């Protein structure tokens, strides 16, 4: 069975780390790759949004936000009562799983495009919408009162973190620009897969390095980090098919979004909102287990789920 080239770059990165190769991924390159990916996803969504701005899209947006609220509410009691993890850390981890991974979404887009499966191309909007609800739910679950200064910083992290700003900026530019946008698309569309491959190379290195942090509650966290994406995928797939009547690719992408977990926006917000939480454990679960699981195993399963649902009555 052949494996997608961008996924192989992730495996390559993990091997580099495991073999302890003397290599440090350039921080400036890392930031550049993330910037290109975020803007590219936003531009693609904005161009599609310009063509498909309807009331139906508003309804879909509300449903997507609801998913971002429901998933952490499911994750929290599993972590708290089955895993025996304290309230603060349970809330923090639950928030990570209610939000999304731009990297996972980018990989899913690349794979679905390579398979020629059609999908609603304004999905970048849903990525932005899913970033915020889980953070709010996580703070609520932790039942923490924030000082005024801390609240101001938290709001800034929620709405003005780079991930949301650059993706939303790309979305707006794509939606309001004229045909001149075609002149910049060779970079943001033509080179997308190459940029994604290098991004995944770094993610493989980071993911392999995070595994050692899963010491306390390690077995449960690993099991949760595989189980929760499957639950999220079932919720996202069911909503996409039965509630929103999306295309096969749309159902698959909504399943991917619901199955992914944040390792950028939510960690930044949780460091402000829940400073006493063990953030290494959250990142290890999200980036060390769930991200590679989704990239290597989950996405093909979610696509198969969407195909099975599309053939159902």
VENNOR-V135975 format. One line per field, one symbol per residue. phi: phi as a letter, one per 40 degrees, with the letter a starting at -180 (. if undefined). A space follows every 50 residues. Layout:
phi=???
//
This chain:
phi=.cbddccccccdcccdcccfccabcdcccdccccccccccccdccccccc cbcbcdcccccccccccccccccccdcccccccgccdccccccdcdcccb bcccccccdccccccgccaccccdccccccccdcccccccccfbcbcdcc ccccccccbbcddccccccccccccbcccccccbcdccbcbdcccccccc dcccccdcccccccbcfdcccccccbccdccccccccccccccbfccdcc ccccccccccbcbbccdccccccbccccccccccccccbcdcccccbcdd ccccdcccccccc
//
